[in-house]
Amino acid sequence: CSSLISSQSSFFLTASTNPKAALKSKIVAEFRPQSLIDELLLYKRSEDQIELKEKQLSTMRVDVCSTETLKCLKGKA
């Protein structure tokens, strides 16, 4: 843990003397991955919906050979 802190402090000391490194450290420090978080939340909700529908279908007794039953299921989706 202390080696990590010392390596980070040496990085910031280098960044303060090197303008390009300072800019990079500023970009990293200000990075807010909100769009990534939003996409992951959307993906999670989608996965939850799929899981729910799979559970609902597994509890139903469906004759998959019946085209009428499949039409009804398709209409509900």
N, CA, C and O atoms as a Maestro MAE file, in Angstrom:
{
 s_m_m2io_version
 :::
 2.0.0
}

f_m_ct {
 s_m_title
 :::
 protein
 m_atom[308] {
  # First column is atom index #
  i_m_mmod_type
  r_m_x_coord
  r_m_y_coord
  r_m_z_coord
  i_m_residue_number
  s_m_chain_name
  s_m_pdb_residue_name
  s_m_pdb_atom_name
  i_m_atomic_number
  :::
  1 25 0.821 -1.187 0.000 1 A "CYS " " N  " 7
  2 3 0.000 0.000 0.000 1 A "CYS " " CA " 6
  3 2 0.875 1.265 0.000 1 A "CYS " " C  " 6
  4 15 0.595 2.226 -0.717 1 A "CYS " " O  " 8
  5 25 1.927 1.246 0.808 2 A "SER " " N  " 7
  6 3 2.792 2.424 0.867 2 A "SER " " CA " 6
  7 2 3.557 2.610 -0.439 2 A "SER " " C  " 6
  8 15 3.857 3.738 -0.830 2 A "SER " " O  " 8
  9 25 3.875 1.498 -1.118 3 A "SER " " N  " 7
  10 3 4.567 1.634 -2.406 3 A "SER " " CA " 6
  11 2 3.654 2.262 -3.445 3 A "SER " " C  " 6
  12 15 4.103 3.022 -4.303 3 A "SER " " O  " 8
  13 25 2.361 1.936 -3.361 4 A "LEU " " N  " 7
  14 3 1.398 2.544 -4.274 4 A "LEU " " CA " 6
  15 2 1.300 4.043 -4.030 4 A "LEU " " C  " 6
  16 15 1.272 4.828 -4.977 4 A "LEU " " O  " 8
  17 25 1.250 4.436 -2.781 5 A "ILE " " N  " 7
  18 3 1.163 5.863 -2.432 5 A "ILE " " CA " 6
  19 2 2.421 6.591 -2.874 5 A "ILE " " C  " 6
  20 15 2.339 7.694 -3.415 5 A "ILE " " O  " 8
  21 25 3.576 5.994 -2.653 6 A "SER " " N  " 7
  22 3 4.813 6.663 -3.059 6 A "SER " " CA " 6
  23 2 4.923 6.757 -4.572 6 A "SER " " C  " 6
  24 15 5.429 7.750 -5.096 6 A "SER " " O  " 8
  25 25 4.452 5.725 -5.286 7 A "SER " " N  " 7
  26 3 4.505 5.794 -6.751 7 A "SER " " CA " 6
  27 2 3.537 6.849 -7.275 7 A "SER " " C  " 6
  28 15 3.839 7.537 -8.250 7 A "SER " " O  " 8
  29 25 2.362 6.983 -6.628 8 A "GLN " " N  " 7
  30 3 1.415 8.012 -7.045 8 A "GLN " " CA " 6
  31 2 1.951 9.401 -6.749 8 A "GLN " " C  " 6
  32 15 1.806 10.310 -7.566 8 A "GLN " " O  " 8
  33 25 2.569 9.573 -5.587 9 A "SER " " N  " 7
  34 3 3.090 10.896 -5.253 9 A "SER " " CA " 6
  35 2 4.242 11.272 -6.179 9 A "SER " " C  " 6
  36 15 4.384 12.438 -6.547 9 A "SER " " O  " 8
  37 25 5.066 10.299 -6.559 10 A "SER " " N  " 7
  38 3 6.142 10.615 -7.501 10 A "SER " " CA " 6
  39 2 5.574 10.946 -8.874 10 A "SER " " C  " 6
  40 15 6.129 11.781 -9.589 10 A "SER " " O  " 8
  41 25 4.468 10.296 -9.251 11 A "PHE " " N  " 7
  42 3 3.819 10.607 -10.518 11 A "PHE " " CA " 6
  43 2 3.309 12.047 -10.517 11 A "PHE " " C  " 6
  44 15 3.505 12.776 -11.489 11 A "PHE " " O  " 8
  45 25 2.658 12.455 -9.436 12 A "PHE " " N  " 7
  46 3 2.128 13.815 -9.373 12 A "PHE " " CA " 6
  47 2 3.245 14.852 -9.294 12 A "PHE " " C  " 6
  48 15 3.098 15.956 -9.819 12 A "PHE " " O  " 8
  49 25 4.352 14.516 -8.649 13 A "LEU " " N  " 7
  50 3 5.478 15.442 -8.644 13 A "LEU " " CA " 6
  51 2 6.034 15.610 -10.046 13 A "LEU " " C  " 6
  52 15 6.377 16.719 -10.455 13 A "LEU " " O  " 8
  53 25 6.124 14.507 -10.786 14 A "THR " " N  " 7
  54 3 6.582 14.570 -12.166 14 A "THR " " CA " 6
  55 2 5.587 15.352 -13.005 14 A "THR " " C  " 6
  56 15 5.976 16.139 -13.869 14 A "THR " " O  " 8
  57 25 4.300 15.134 -12.751 15 A "ALA " " N  " 7
  58 3 3.265 15.819 -13.509 15 A "ALA " " CA " 6
  59 2 3.311 17.322 -13.288 15 A "ALA " " C  " 6
  60 15 3.024 18.096 -14.200 15 A "ALA " " O  " 8
  61 25 3.669 17.733 -12.091 16 A "SER " " N  " 7
  62 3 3.700 19.177 -11.827 16 A "SER " " CA " 6
  63 2 4.873 19.846 -12.528 16 A "SER " " C  " 6
  64 15 4.812 21.043 -12.806 16 A "SER " " O  " 8
  65 25 5.934 19.112 -12.819 17 A "THR " " N  " 7
  66 3 7.072 19.705 -13.517 17 A "THR " " CA " 6
  67 2 6.966 19.539 -15.026 17 A "THR " " C  " 6
  68 15 7.624 20.272 -15.765 17 A "THR " " O  " 8
  69 25 6.163 18.600 -15.505 18 A "ASN " " N  " 7
  70 3 5.998 18.345 -16.923 18 A "ASN " " CA " 6
  71 2 4.570 18.739 -17.328 18 A "ASN " " C  " 6
  72 15 3.617 18.106 -16.876 18 A "ASN " " O  " 8
  73 25 4.400 19.772 -18.172 19 A "PRO " " N  " 7
  74 3 3.058 20.248 -18.525 19 A "PRO " " CA " 6
  75 2 2.191 19.181 -19.212 19 A "PRO " " C  " 6
  76 15 0.983 19.114 -18.980 19 A "PRO " " O  " 8
  77 25 2.809 18.357 -20.048 20 A "LYS " " N  " 7
  78 3 2.047 17.321 -20.742 20 A "LYS " " CA " 6
  79 2 1.533 16.283 -19.745 20 A "LYS " " C  " 6
  80 15 0.387 15.842 -19.832 20 A "LYS " " O  " 8
  81 25 2.382 15.901 -18.805 21 A "ALA " " N  " 7
  82 3 1.971 14.946 -17.772 21 A "ALA " " CA " 6
  83 2 0.921 15.567 -16.868 21 A "ALA " " C  " 6
  84 15 0.008 14.880 -16.410 21 A "ALA " " O  " 8
  85 25 1.043 16.860 -16.610 22 A "ALA " " N  " 7
  86 3 0.059 17.555 -15.792 22 A "ALA " " CA " 6
  87 2 -1.309 17.551 -16.475 22 A "ALA " " C  " 6
  88 15 -2.336 17.361 -15.823 22 A "ALA " " O  " 8
  89 25 -1.315 17.759 -17.780 23 A "LEU " " N  " 7
  90 3 -2.566 17.741 -18.537 23 A "LEU " " CA " 6
  91 2 -3.196 16.354 -18.490 23 A "LEU " " C  " 6
  92 15 -4.405 16.225 -18.298 23 A "LEU " " O  " 8
  93 25 -2.381 15.318 -18.665 24 A "LYS " " N  " 7
  94 3 -2.891 13.947 -18.612 24 A "LYS " " CA " 6
  95 2 -3.465 13.630 -17.238 24 A "LYS " " C  " 6
  96 15 -4.530 13.020 -17.137 24 A "LYS " " O  " 8
  97 25 -2.777 14.033 -16.188 25 A "SER " " N  " 7
  98 3 -3.282 13.749 -14.842 25 A "SER " " CA " 6
  99 2 -4.565 14.525 -14.571 25 A "SER " " C  " 6
  100 15 -5.441 14.042 -13.853 25 A "SER " " O  " 8
  101 25 -4.685 15.733 -15.145 26 A "LYS " " N  " 7
  102 3 -5.909 16.521 -14.981 26 A "LYS " " CA " 6
  103 2 -7.071 15.834 -15.697 26 A "LYS " " C  " 6
  104 15 -8.179 15.767 -15.165 26 A "LYS " " O  " 8
  105 25 -6.820 15.330 -16.889 27 A "ILE " " N  " 7
  106 3 -7.865 14.633 -17.651 27 A "ILE " " CA " 6
  107 2 -8.325 13.397 -16.892 27 A "ILE " " C  " 6
  108 15 -9.525 13.138 -16.800 27 A "ILE " " O  " 8
  109 25 -7.398 12.641 -16.356 28 A "VAL " " N  " 7
  110 3 -7.739 11.437 -15.592 28 A "VAL " " CA " 6
  111 2 -8.505 11.808 -14.327 28 A "VAL " " C  " 6
  112 15 -9.471 11.134 -13.969 28 A "VAL " " O  " 8
  113 25 -8.090 12.860 -13.657 29 A "ALA " " N  " 7
  114 3 -8.747 13.277 -12.416 29 A "ALA " " CA " 6
  115 2 -10.160 13.782 -12.668 29 A "ALA " " C  " 6
  116 15 -11.032 13.613 -11.816 29 A "ALA " " O  " 8
  117 25 -10.404 14.397 -13.820 30 A "GLU " " N  " 7
  118 3 -11.714 14.956 -14.119 30 A "GLU " " CA " 6
  119 2 -12.636 13.992 -14.862 30 A "GLU " " C  " 6
  120 15 -13.797 14.313 -15.114 30 A "GLU " " O  " 8
  121 25 -12.130 12.830 -15.206 31 A "PHE " " N  " 7
  122 3 -12.920 11.858 -15.960 31 A "PHE " " CA " 6
  123 2 -14.112 11.381 -15.137 31 A "PHE " " C  " 6
  124 15 -13.950 10.904 -14.014 31 A "PHE " " O  " 8
  125 25 -15.295 11.513 -15.697 32 A "ARG " " N  " 7
  126 3 -16.525 11.034 -15.063 32 A "ARG " " CA " 6
  127 2 -17.213 10.100 -16.064 32 A "ARG " " C  " 6
  128 15 -17.756 10.562 -17.068 32 A "ARG " " O  " 8
  129 25 -17.194 8.839 -15.806 33 A "PRO " " N  " 7
  130 3 -17.716 7.876 -16.778 33 A "PRO " " CA " 6
  131 2 -19.240 7.739 -16.749 33 A "PRO " " C  " 6
  132 15 -19.756 6.622 -16.733 33 A "PRO " " O  " 8
  133 25 -19.960 8.849 -16.741 34 A "GLN " " N  " 7
  134 3 -21.418 8.796 -16.601 34 A "GLN " " CA " 6
  135 2 -22.078 8.053 -17.753 34 A "GLN " " C  " 6
  136 15 -23.013 7.285 -17.528 34 A "GLN " " O  " 8
  137 25 -21.618 8.262 -18.977 35 A "SER " " N  " 7
  138 3 -22.253 7.569 -20.107 35 A "SER " " CA " 6
  139 2 -22.049 6.060 -19.998 35 A "SER " " C  " 6
  140 15 -22.944 5.283 -20.329 35 A "SER " " O  " 8
  141 25 -20.874 5.648 -19.535 36 A "LEU " " N  " 7
  142 3 -20.620 4.220 -19.332 36 A "LEU " " CA " 6
  143 2 -21.533 3.677 -18.238 36 A "LEU " " C  " 6
  144 15 -22.096 2.592 -18.381 36 A "LEU " " O  " 8
  145 25 -21.680 4.418 -17.158 37 A "ILE " " N  " 7
  146 3 -22.557 4.003 -16.061 37 A "ILE " " CA " 6
  147 2 -23.994 3.878 -16.558 37 A "ILE " " C  " 6
  148 15 -24.684 2.914 -16.224 37 A "ILE " " O  " 8
  149 25 -24.447 4.847 -17.353 38 A "ASP " " N  " 7
  150 3 -25.807 4.805 -17.896 38 A "ASP " " CA " 6
  151 2 -26.022 3.580 -18.778 38 A "ASP " " C  " 6
  152 15 -27.052 2.913 -18.686 38 A "ASP " " O  " 8
  153 25 -25.046 3.289 -19.632 39 A "GLU " " N  " 7
  154 3 -25.141 2.118 -20.507 39 A "GLU " " CA " 6
  155 2 -25.172 0.828 -19.704 39 A "GLU " " C  " 6
  156 15 -25.927 -0.088 -20.030 39 A "GLU " " O  " 8
  157 25 -24.358 0.748 -18.656 40 A "LEU " " N  " 7
  158 3 -24.339 -0.456 -17.817 40 A "LEU " " CA " 6
  159 2 -25.660 -0.632 -17.075 40 A "LEU " " C  " 6
  160 15 -26.146 -1.755 -16.936 40 A "LEU " " O  " 8
  161 25 -26.247 0.467 -16.596 41 A "LEU " " N  " 7
  162 3 -27.545 0.379 -15.933 41 A "LEU " " CA " 6
  163 2 -28.641 -0.077 -16.902 41 A "LEU " " C  " 6
  164 15 -29.501 -0.881 -16.545 41 A "LEU " " O  " 8
  165 25 -28.598 0.442 -18.117 42 A "LEU " " N  " 7
  166 3 -29.551 0.037 -19.137 42 A "LEU " " CA " 6
  167 2 -29.404 -1.446 -19.454 42 A "LEU " " C  " 6
  168 15 -30.398 -2.159 -19.588 42 A "LEU " " O  " 8
  169 25 -28.170 -1.906 -19.572 43 A "TYR " " N  " 7
  170 3 -27.890 -3.318 -19.828 43 A "TYR " " CA " 6
  171 2 -28.410 -4.180 -18.674 43 A "TYR " " C  " 6
  172 15 -29.007 -5.232 -18.904 43 A "TYR " " O  " 8
  173 25 -28.185 -3.738 -17.443 44 A "LYS " " N  " 7
  174 3 -28.633 -4.484 -16.262 44 A "LYS " " CA " 6
  175 2 -30.152 -4.584 -16.242 44 A "LYS " " C  " 6
  176 15 -30.697 -5.651 -15.959 44 A "LYS " " O  " 8
  177 25 -30.841 -3.487 -16.538 45 A "ARG " " N  " 7
  178 3 -32.309 -3.520 -16.584 45 A "ARG " " CA " 6
  179 2 -32.801 -4.484 -17.656 45 A "ARG " " C  " 6
  180 15 -33.769 -5.216 -17.452 45 A "ARG " " O  " 8
  181 25 -32.125 -4.474 -18.801 46 A "SER " " N  " 7
  182 3 -32.488 -5.379 -19.890 46 A "SER " " CA " 6
  183 2 -32.298 -6.838 -19.465 46 A "SER " " C  " 6
  184 15 -33.151 -7.685 -19.732 46 A "SER " " O  " 8
  185 25 -31.184 -7.119 -18.809 47 A "GLU " " N  " 7
  186 3 -30.923 -8.472 -18.318 47 A "GLU " " CA " 6
  187 2 -31.974 -8.891 -17.296 47 A "GLU " " C  " 6
  188 15 -32.420 -10.039 -17.297 47 A "GLU " " O  " 8
  189 25 -32.371 -7.967 -16.426 48 A "ASP " " N  " 7
  190 3 -33.400 -8.266 -15.427 48 A "ASP " " CA " 6
  191 2 -34.733 -8.590 -16.104 48 A "ASP " " C  " 6
  192 15 -35.441 -9.504 -15.682 48 A "ASP " " O  " 8
  193 25 -35.076 -7.835 -17.159 49 A "GLN " " N  " 7
  194 3 -36.317 -8.097 -17.891 49 A "GLN " " CA " 6
  195 2 -36.285 -9.468 -18.557 49 A "GLN " " C  " 6
  196 15 -37.281 -10.192 -18.546 49 A "GLN " " O  " 8
  197 25 -35.152 -9.819 -19.129 50 A "ILE " " N  " 7
  198 3 -35.009 -11.133 -19.772 50 A "ILE " " CA " 6
  199 2 -35.174 -12.242 -18.741 50 A "ILE " " C  " 6
  200 15 -35.869 -13.229 -18.984 50 A "ILE " " O  " 8
  201 25 -34.537 -12.074 -17.605 51 A "GLU " " N  " 7
  202 3 -34.632 -13.072 -16.541 51 A "GLU " " CA " 6
  203 2 -36.076 -13.219 -16.055 51 A "GLU " " C  " 6
  204 15 -36.546 -14.335 -15.832 51 A "GLU " " O  " 8
  205 25 -36.770 -12.106 -15.892 52 A "LEU " " N  " 7
  206 3 -38.162 -12.134 -15.457 52 A "LEU " " CA " 6
  207 2 -39.032 -12.874 -16.466 52 A "LEU " " C  " 6
  208 15 -39.845 -13.717 -16.086 52 A "LEU " " O  " 8
  209 25 -38.869 -12.567 -17.737 53 A "LYS " " N  " 7
  210 3 -39.667 -13.219 -18.777 53 A "LYS " " CA " 6
  211 2 -39.352 -14.710 -18.848 53 A "LYS " " C  " 6
  212 15 -40.255 -15.518 -19.065 53 A "LYS " " O  " 8
  213 25 -38.080 -15.090 -18.669 54 A "GLU " " N  " 7
  214 3 -37.729 -16.508 -18.665 54 A "GLU " " CA " 6
  215 2 -38.391 -17.230 -17.490 54 A "GLU " " C  " 6
  216 15 -38.869 -18.355 -17.639 54 A "GLU " " O  " 8
  217 25 -38.417 -16.584 -16.329 55 A "LYS " " N  " 7
  218 3 -39.081 -17.184 -15.167 55 A "LYS " " CA " 6
  219 2 -40.580 -17.325 -15.412 55 A "LYS " " C  " 6
  220 15 -41.181 -18.346 -15.077 55 A "LYS " " O  " 8
  221 25 -41.180 -16.284 -16.002 56 A "GLN " " N  " 7
  222 3 -42.610 -16.345 -16.303 56 A "GLN " " CA " 6
  223 2 -42.913 -17.474 -17.277 56 A "GLN " " C  " 6
  224 15 -43.890 -18.202 -17.100 56 A "GLN " " O  " 8
  225 25 -42.086 -17.623 -18.302 57 A "LEU " " N  " 7
  226 3 -42.308 -18.684 -19.280 57 A "LEU " " CA " 6
  227 2 -42.078 -20.074 -18.683 57 A "LEU " " C  " 6
  228 15 -42.766 -21.030 -19.041 57 A "LEU " " O  " 8
  229 25 -41.116 -20.178 -17.779 58 A "SER " " N  " 7
  230 3 -40.839 -21.489 -17.192 58 A "SER " " CA " 6
  231 2 -41.965 -21.941 -16.267 58 A "SER " " C  " 6
  232 15 -42.168 -23.141 -16.082 58 A "SER " " O  " 8
  233 25 -42.701 -20.988 -15.683 59 A "THR " " N  " 7
  234 3 -43.815 -21.362 -14.813 59 A "THR " " CA " 6
  235 2 -45.074 -21.685 -15.609 59 A "THR " " C  " 6
  236 15 -45.986 -22.328 -15.089 59 A "THR " " O  " 8
  237 25 -45.133 -21.246 -16.858 60 A "MET " " N  " 7
  238 3 -46.294 -21.543 -17.707 60 A "MET " " CA " 6
  239 2 -46.121 -22.916 -18.336 60 A "MET " " C  " 6
  240 15 -45.010 -23.324 -18.674 60 A "MET " " O  " 8
  241 25 -47.209 -23.605 -18.483 61 A "ARG " " N  " 7
  242 3 -47.172 -24.886 -19.193 61 A "ARG " " CA " 6
  243 2 -47.599 -24.602 -20.632 61 A "ARG " " C  " 6
  244 15 -48.772 -24.360 -20.914 61 A "ARG " " O  " 8
  245 25 -46.633 -24.637 -21.520 62 A "VAL " " N  " 7
  246 3 -46.890 -24.245 -22.906 62 A "VAL " " CA " 6
  247 2 -46.581 -25.416 -23.823 62 A "VAL " " C  " 6
  248 15 -45.533 -26.053 -23.718 62 A "VAL " " O  " 8
  249 25 -47.506 -25.678 -24.711 63 A "ASP " " N  " 7
  250 3 -47.284 -26.688 -25.745 63 A "ASP " " CA " 6
  251 2 -46.615 -25.981 -26.924 63 A "ASP " " C  " 6
  252 15 -47.273 -25.261 -27.675 63 A "ASP " " O  " 8
  253 25 -45.336 -26.183 -27.078 64 A "VAL " " N  " 7
  254 3 -44.594 -25.455 -28.116 64 A "VAL " " CA " 6
  255 2 -44.933 -25.929 -29.518 64 A "VAL " " C  " 6
  256 15 -44.562 -25.284 -30.499 64 A "VAL " " O  " 8
  257 25 -45.620 -27.030 -29.618 65 A "CYS " " N  " 7
  258 3 -46.020 -27.509 -30.934 65 A "CYS " " CA " 6
  259 2 -47.295 -26.823 -31.427 65 A "CYS " " C  " 6
  260 15 -47.627 -26.900 -32.610 65 A "CYS " " O  " 8
  261 25 -48.006 -26.154 -30.520 66 A "SER " " N  " 7
  262 3 -49.251 -25.494 -30.885 66 A "SER " " CA " 6
  263 2 -48.952 -24.105 -31.431 66 A "SER " " C  " 6
  264 15 -48.423 -23.255 -30.715 66 A "SER " " O  " 8
  265 25 -49.286 -23.874 -32.689 67 A "THR " " N  " 7
  266 3 -49.043 -22.561 -33.291 67 A "THR " " CA " 6
  267 2 -49.950 -21.501 -32.675 67 A "THR " " C  " 6
  268 15 -49.570 -20.333 -32.592 67 A "THR " " O  " 8
  269 25 -51.148 -21.901 -32.241 68 A "GLU " " N  " 7
  270 3 -52.068 -20.953 -31.615 68 A "GLU " " CA " 6
  271 2 -51.499 -20.446 -30.291 68 A "GLU " " C  " 6
  272 15 -51.591 -19.257 -29.987 68 A "GLU " " O  " 8
  273 25 -50.918 -21.340 -29.512 69 A "THR " " N  " 7
  274 3 -50.307 -20.947 -28.240 69 A "THR " " CA " 6
  275 2 -49.131 -20.008 -28.476 69 A "THR " " C  " 6
  276 15 -48.963 -19.026 -27.753 69 A "THR " " O  " 8
  277 25 -48.321 -20.307 -29.482 70 A "LEU " " N  " 7
  278 3 -47.176 -19.448 -29.796 70 A "LEU " " CA " 6
  279 2 -47.632 -18.068 -30.254 70 A "LEU " " C  " 6
  280 15 -46.994 -17.069 -29.921 70 A "LEU " " O  " 8
  281 25 -48.721 -17.994 -31.008 71 A "LYS " " N  " 7
  282 3 -49.255 -16.696 -31.431 71 A "LYS " " CA " 6
  283 2 -49.699 -15.879 -30.232 71 A "LYS " " C  " 6
  284 15 -49.477 -14.670 -30.175 71 A "LYS " " O  " 8
  285 25 -50.338 -16.555 -29.263 72 A "CYS " " N  " 7
  286 3 -50.776 -15.846 -28.053 72 A "CYS " " CA " 6
  287 2 -49.595 -15.312 -27.264 72 A "CYS " " C  " 6
  288 15 -49.622 -14.184 -26.773 72 A "CYS " " O  " 8
  289 25 -48.555 -16.130 -27.146 73 A "LEU " " N  " 7
  290 3 -47.349 -15.698 -26.427 73 A "LEU " " CA " 6
  291 2 -46.682 -14.525 -27.137 73 A "LEU " " C  " 6
  292 15 -46.231 -13.571 -26.504 73 A "LEU " " O  " 8
  293 25 -46.629 -14.614 -28.454 74 A "LYS " " N  " 7
  294 3 -46.005 -13.539 -29.227 74 A "LYS " " CA " 6
  295 2 -46.792 -12.243 -29.063 74 A "LYS " " C  " 6
  296 15 -46.206 -11.161 -29.018 74 A "LYS " " O  " 8
  297 25 -48.114 -12.347 -28.973 75 A "GLY " " N  " 7
  298 3 -48.953 -11.173 -28.777 75 A "GLY " " CA " 6
  299 2 -48.738 -10.531 -27.426 75 A "GLY " " C  " 6
  300 15 -48.868 -9.313 -27.297 75 A "GLY " " O  " 8
  301 25 -48.406 -11.333 -26.397 76 A "LYS " " N  " 7
  302 3 -48.171 -10.801 -25.054 76 A "LYS " " CA " 6
  303 2 -46.835 -10.122 -24.944 76 A "LYS " " C  " 6
  304 15 -46.665 -9.242 -24.101 76 A "LYS " " O  " 8
  305 25 -45.877 -10.501 -25.769 77 A "ALA " " N  " 7
  306 3 -44.524 -9.939 -25.682 77 A "ALA " " CA " 6
  307 2 -44.499 -8.612 -26.311 77 A "ALA " " C  " 6
  308 15 -43.453 -7.964 -26.346 77 A "ALA " " O  " 8
  :::
 }
 m_bond[307] {
  # First column is bond index #
  i_m_from
  i_m_to
  i_m_order
  :::
  1 1 2 1
  2 2 3 1
  3 3 4 2
  4 3 5 1
  5 5 6 1
  6 6 7 1
  7 7 8 2
  8 7 9 1
  9 9 10 1
  10 10 11 1
  11 11 12 2
  12 11 13 1
  13 13 14 1
  14 14 15 1
  15 15 16 2
  16 15 17 1
  17 17 18 1
  18 18 19 1
  19 19 20 2
  20 19 21 1
  21 21 22 1
  22 22 23 1
  23 23 24 2
  24 23 25 1
  25 25 26 1
  26 26 27 1
  27 27 28 2
  28 27 29 1
  29 29 30 1
  30 30 31 1
  31 31 32 2
  32 31 33 1
  33 33 34 1
  34 34 35 1
  35 35 36 2
  36 35 37 1
  37 37 38 1
  38 38 39 1
  39 39 40 2
  40 39 41 1
  41 41 42 1
  42 42 43 1
  43 43 44 2
  44 43 45 1
  45 45 46 1
  46 46 47 1
  47 47 48 2
  48 47 49 1
  49 49 50 1
  50 50 51 1
  51 51 52 2
  52 51 53 1
  53 53 54 1
  54 54 55 1
  55 55 56 2
  56 55 57 1
  57 57 58 1
  58 58 59 1
  59 59 60 2
  60 59 61 1
  61 61 62 1
  62 62 63 1
  63 63 64 2
  64 63 65 1
  65 65 66 1
  66 66 67 1
  67 67 68 2
  68 67 69 1
  69 69 70 1
  70 70 71 1
  71 71 72 2
  72 71 73 1
  73 73 74 1
  74 74 75 1
  75 75 76 2
  76 75 77 1
  77 77 78 1
  78 78 79 1
  79 79 80 2
  80 79 81 1
  81 81 82 1
  82 82 83 1
  83 83 84 2
  84 83 85 1
  85 85 86 1
  86 86 87 1
  87 87 88 2
  88 87 89 1
  89 89 90 1
  90 90 91 1
  91 91 92 2
  92 91 93 1
  93 93 94 1
  94 94 95 1
  95 95 96 2
  96 95 97 1
  97 97 98 1
  98 98 99 1
  99 99 100 2
  100 99 101 1
  101 101 102 1
  102 102 103 1
  103 103 104 2
  104 103 105 1
  105 105 106 1
  106 106 107 1
  107 107 108 2
  108 107 109 1
  109 109 110 1
  110 110 111 1
  111 111 112 2
  112 111 113 1
  113 113 114 1
  114 114 115 1
  115 115 116 2
  116 115 117 1
  117 117 118 1
  118 118 119 1
  119 119 120 2
  120 119 121 1
  121 121 122 1
  122 122 123 1
  123 123 124 2
  124 123 125 1
  125 125 126 1
  126 126 127 1
  127 127 128 2
  128 127 129 1
  129 129 130 1
  130 130 131 1
  131 131 132 2
  132 131 133 1
  133 133 134 1
  134 134 135 1
  135 135 136 2
  136 135 137 1
  137 137 138 1
  138 138 139 1
  139 139 140 2
  140 139 141 1
  141 141 142 1
  142 142 143 1
  143 143 144 2
  144 143 145 1
  145 145 146 1
  146 146 147 1
  147 147 148 2
  148 147 149 1
  149 149 150 1
  150 150 151 1
  151 151 152 2
  152 151 153 1
  153 153 154 1
  154 154 155 1
  155 155 156 2
  156 155 157 1
  157 157 158 1
  158 158 159 1
  159 159 160 2
  160 159 161 1
  161 161 162 1
  162 162 163 1
  163 163 164 2
  164 163 165 1
  165 165 166 1
  166 166 167 1
  167 167 168 2
  168 167 169 1
  169 169 170 1
  170 170 171 1
  171 171 172 2
  172 171 173 1
  173 173 174 1
  174 174 175 1
  175 175 176 2
  176 175 177 1
  177 177 178 1
  178 178 179 1
  179 179 180 2
  180 179 181 1
  181 181 182 1
  182 182 183 1
  183 183 184 2
  184 183 185 1
  185 185 186 1
  186 186 187 1
  187 187 188 2
  188 187 189 1
  189 189 190 1
  190 190 191 1
  191 191 192 2
  192 191 193 1
  193 193 194 1
  194 194 195 1
  195 195 196 2
  196 195 197 1
  197 197 198 1
  198 198 199 1
  199 199 200 2
  200 199 201 1
  201 201 202 1
  202 202 203 1
  203 203 204 2
  204 203 205 1
  205 205 206 1
  206 206 207 1
  207 207 208 2
  208 207 209 1
  209 209 210 1
  210 210 211 1
  211 211 212 2
  212 211 213 1
  213 213 214 1
  214 214 215 1
  215 215 216 2
  216 215 217 1
  217 217 218 1
  218 218 219 1
  219 219 220 2
  220 219 221 1
  221 221 222 1
  222 222 223 1
  223 223 224 2
  224 223 225 1
  225 225 226 1
  226 226 227 1
  227 227 228 2
  228 227 229 1
  229 229 230 1
  230 230 231 1
  231 231 232 2
  232 231 233 1
  233 233 234 1
  234 234 235 1
  235 235 236 2
  236 235 237 1
  237 237 238 1
  238 238 239 1
  239 239 240 2
  240 239 241 1
  241 241 242 1
  242 242 243 1
  243 243 244 2
  244 243 245 1
  245 245 246 1
  246 246 247 1
  247 247 248 2
  248 247 249 1
  249 249 250 1
  250 250 251 1
  251 251 252 2
  252 251 253 1
  253 253 254 1
  254 254 255 1
  255 255 256 2
  256 255 257 1
  257 257 258 1
  258 258 259 1
  259 259 260 2
  260 259 261 1
  261 261 262 1
  262 262 263 1
  263 263 264 2
  264 263 265 1
  265 265 266 1
  266 266 267 1
  267 267 268 2
  268 267 269 1
  269 269 270 1
  270 270 271 1
  271 271 272 2
  272 271 273 1
  273 273 274 1
  274 274 275 1
  275 275 276 2
  276 275 277 1
  277 277 278 1
  278 278 279 1
  279 279 280 2
  280 279 281 1
  281 281 282 1
  282 282 283 1
  283 283 284 2
  284 283 285 1
  285 285 286 1
  286 286 287 1
  287 287 288 2
  288 287 289 1
  289 289 290 1
  290 290 291 1
  291 291 292 2
  292 291 293 1
  293 293 294 1
  294 294 295 1
  295 295 296 2
  296 295 297 1
  297 297 298 1
  298 298 299 1
  299 299 300 2
  300 299 301 1
  301 301 302 1
  302 302 303 1
  303 303 304 2
  304 303 305 1
  305 305 306 1
  306 306 307 1
  307 307 308 2
  :::
 }
}
